[in-house]
Amino acid sequence: MEFGPLLYALLSVTLLYFIISLPSGLYRQKLRHIPTVGGPSLPIISYYGAFRFLFHAREIMQEGYAKYKGGIFKFSELGHWRVIVTGPKLVDEFRRAPESVLSSSEALREMIGLDYTLGLGMIHDPYHVQVIRSRLKGDLGSSFHEVRDEIVASLNDELRSGSDGNWSRVPVMKMAYEVVCRASNRLFIGLPICRDPDYCALNKSFARDITACAKVFRITPKFLKPVVARLLPDVSKGIDRGVRHLEPIISKRLRMLEDLGDEWTDRPNDMLQWLIEAARGEERTVRALVIRVLAVNLAALHTTAVSLTMALFYLAAFPQYIGPLRDEVENVVREHGWTKAGLDQMNMVDSFLREVMRASGMSTGTMSRIALKDYTFSDGTFIPAGTHLMTPSGPIFADDTVYPGASEFNPWRFSEMGDQGDHVKLVNTNVNFLSFGHGGHACPGRFFASIKMKMVLAHIVMNYDVKMEREGVIPRSTRIGHICVPSTRAEMLFQQRSPHSRA
Ligand code: HEM
């Protein structure tokens, strides 16, 4: 069967369905009392705003924030209105609202079409979140050195061609993805699978397939979703491929656990083992565990690879900061070696990464929620059940009253001592720093992400000179709605430093 024409036909039906049904739906949502930006709020022509949003999300967010800062505004996205909650007081209320009222899992369900991709087990029993939260917060124990080992090995592989003393051109996003995938899976499952090219390729394509499905599901009306699901990239084939890689390992571990129970003293200390031990009932099967491993990768890889890519772009585009970073890393490593305690002392590296997250404008909005019940904010704004909400992370980052000189890239912004004599760390969340969310659902993997990104940046400044393909120019990112991806083609130049120029 030819799927292409059928898919187009379905999408046309979908579009027609929206044109006819959505404006009335919008009005049913009783959101008329909330001011609109980005386009008209009248039926049918509100679609103009929804299409504009695809290409001008940042400007629309900015416009709403400038007009209604401290309050609440809305704009049209394809399929629904998006309500944005601004100002420290309301954002704090927003993050404190219980899951049963402003639901993060319902937003996730819709965002990645869970019903048709990974299944609802992810939200009915999100035990992986608890595992990540409890196991990845501290110093990672002995795994710290394994992760560092994998980072060094993968950087050596990726930057190998620079070893002859010449500058080598490296596609940064591809390199960041590879390093993050190998380092993460060294902790998730260990050697040798973390280096298996097909396993790494699977994790990358799986994320791409889910994202592709999610984009289509977002604009597909409920009644067409089961049909559309059959025409999209087959997520279950990706799961089958994961099963082929992991089945022998998981089956063996399940057997060992059954036979030895607590007497299994030399059990592996990795994510897969933690997941196996935390899984209950139906979740403790090979396929369900494979889905969980793929889901953890889905949450961990793209986010970290994007942030790391942007950090490397900034490093190369602002070469004046390489020297101070290098001094800090060399001093710390001399005193503490490559340890978690040492990494904690790298305040400039930490601040550099946090400032890139702020200044790079990658994030327009975070903390997507769907209201399951009616809710009224303290300013009197009524939010009916069914409303899609978010916080304006991007406009806050660009707000001069929150971040003085916001348009400037100031890499030491967060390492300079605050009033309390404290540094603000990369992993700290607050109402003005929402890249990892804030509150009960704040990213539980951010401590691990921070360790990986700091290790990579520190290793690179210590061992390589870098420059941008076009001096001082940060490659343009691609934006569609809330999604922002760094240039996947942009290359950076790396040159290995000679041993005597290193401390
Ligand atoms: C720079 C890297 C990362 C960024 C920017 C990031 C960002 C985020 C954001 C914005 C959220 C949603 C917060 C909310 O809705 O309130 C989130 C949730 C989550 N992240 Fe991350 N993340 C990163 C790395 C990771 C890593 C490495 C892992 C896993 C090891 C991970 C696992 C998760 C999980 C499981 C959730 C869902 C938490 C929940 O539902 O309670 N993330 N992340």
Boltz pocket constraint, residues with backbone or C-beta under 6 A from the ligand:
constraints:
  - pocket:
      binder: B
      contacts: [[A, 104], [A, 128], [A, 129], [A, 132], [A, 136], [A, 296], [A, 299], [A, 300], [A, 301], [A, 303], [A, 304], [A, 307], [A, 366], [A, 367], [A, 368], [A, 434], [A, 435], [A, 436], [A, 437], [A, 438], [A, 440], [A, 441], [A, 442], [A, 443], [A, 444], [A, 445], [A, 446], [A, 448], [A, 449]]
      max_distance: 6.0
